[in-house]
Amino acid sequence: MATAQGAKKLQPIIVKRVKKAAHAHHGGAWKIAYADFVTAMMAFFLLMWLLGSTAKGDLQGIASYFHSPLKVEMSGGPGSGSSSSIVTGGGKDLSRTHGEVKSAQGEAKSKPDEASKAEQARQQDAKRMATLRAKIEDLIENNPKLREYRSQIRLQMSIDGLEIQIVDDQNRPMFDSGSALVKPYMRTILQ
């Protein structure tokens, strides 16, 4: 037994130490999400600031642009950049040092005049669009080439003006897929 105890003393003691490695670096996805959030908040506050600093006429112009963008862009008029600001769509002109004092009577007198002028302009536009529609319909009736495509040309009055729709009765594409090249059978209608 003495030899067995001596053999145990001769064996080396091995201690295994497991090193705990540091975790890998986490991704920066939270930074991207936070940057998106901050950008959205900046855009929101910029929008609120611009809405708060623009004049009433400019706000009406912006609203009418989004209601009928082509009409405001093509015809111009109040609200489409008629402000005295140097910057298009900007706020008050800070370089302007003189001006008229607004009174309650002056505003009351000018509003009916502006409303009647706007109504007259709308009526004139409607008359012009009606005469244009009649001219186009006469042209279609009098031209033998266009007469055969009459069912494919649709004229319609809308808020933006006269809408001209060209449709194909046979449900064929009017353009080559992914290009701006018009198919040959559509060229005759467009000419």
N, C-alpha and C positions, 0 to 999 in steps of 0.2 A: 504494500500500500504506500509505502514511502516513495517508491518510484512513481506511482500514479500521481501523488501530490506534487512531486518535483516536475512532472511533465506538464501539469497544469500551470505551474509557475513560469515555465519557459515559453508558453504560448503568448504571443503578443496580443494585446487588447486593441481591437479595431473599433474606432468610434466613427460612425458615418454621420456626417453633418450635411444636411440638405440645405443648399443655399437657396434662399427665396429670392428669385429674380424679380426685379421691378417690372411692373406691368408695362406693356407696350404703350406708346403714346397714343392717346385717343385722338380720333379725327377732329377736324375743325368744322364739322358740319353745323354745329351750333352757331359758329361765327357767321356762316352764310345765311342762316335763318334770321339771325339778329340783324345782319346788314340789310336783308330784304325788309324786315319790319321797320327799321329806322328809315330806309328810303321811302317806304309807303307813308310813314308818318310825316316825313319832310314834304312829300308831294301833297298830302292832305292839308297841312298847315299853309303851304304855299298857295294852294287853291283858295283856302279860307281868307288868306290875306289879300289875294287879288280880288276876290268877290267883295270884300269889305272896302277896298280902296278905289274901285271903279265907279264912275258916275252912272246915274240912272239911265241915261241915254245909251251908254256903252253896254250896260247890262241888257237892255232891251235889244240892242243889236246882236249881242251874243246869243240871246234866246231865239231871235228870229233866224239867225244863221243855222242853229241846230234844228229849227222847225222846217225851214226850206233853204238849204245851203246854196243851191244854184240860183235861186231868185235874188237873194241878197248880193251874191257875188257878181251876177250879170247886170243887175239894174242899179246897184248902189243905193244911195238914199240915207235917211237917218239911221244911225246905228251901225252902218257898215264902214266906219272909219271916218265919220264926219266930225269927230271931236277935234278940239283944238290942240290936242296933245301931240308932241313931236314924235313920240313912240306910238306906233300903231297899236290901238287897243289899250294904251296906257291910261294912267289915272289923270289927275288934275295937272294942268300945265303950270309948273312952278315959275316959269319965266314970265308969265303973264301977270302984270302988276295992276292993271285997270280992268274994269268990267262993269256990268250993270248990276244994280241991286235988285234982287227979286222981291216982289211984293205979292200979296195974296190976290190983288185985283189983276195984276199983269199975268199971273199964271192962269187965272180963271178965264181971261180973254183969249189967251193964246191956245189953250187946249181945244176949244171947239174949232178954231181955224185949222189947227194941225190935223184934227180928226177928219174934218171935211176934205182937206187936201189929200189925206191918205185914202179916204173913200173914193175920191175922184180918180186917184191914180190906180186904184184897184179896178174901178169900172173901165178905165181906158185900157188897162192890161187885158181885161176880159174881152173887150171888144176887139182888140188887136188879135188875140188868140182865136176868137171866133172867125174873124175874116181870114186868118192864116189857115185855119182848118178848112174853111169853105174853098179857098184857093187850091189847097192840096187835094181835096176831094174832086174838084173840077178837073185838075190835072190828071188824076187817076182815071176819071171817066173819059176824058178826051184822048188819052194816049193809048193806042191799041196794045202796046207791050205791057203797060202797067195794068190795063183792064183785066187781063187774064190772071194777074196776081192780086186782085182786089180783095179776095177773101183772106189773103195772108198779111195785108197791111191794115193795122187797127189804129184808129185815131181816137184819142180820149182826152178830155179835159181833166186836170187835176189841180191841186193847190199850187204846185210848182209851175204850172202852165200847160202846154200842149204836149201830151205824151204820144210818141209815134212808136208802135210796136210792130216789128217785122217777125212773123212766125212762119214756120214751115208746116204745111198741112200733112206732109208725109213723115214728119218727125225725124228728119235727117239732120245731122249736125251742120251748122252754118260755117264752122271753122274746122281746120285740121286740128287734131288733138294736140294740145300743148303749143300751138303756134297762133300767130295773128293772120295767117293766110286764109282768105275767104275762099270757100268752095266755088267752083265755076257757076253752078246754078243759082248762087246767091248774088253774083256780080250783076246779073241782069236786073234784079230787083233794086239793088243799091244804085245802079246807074240811072 
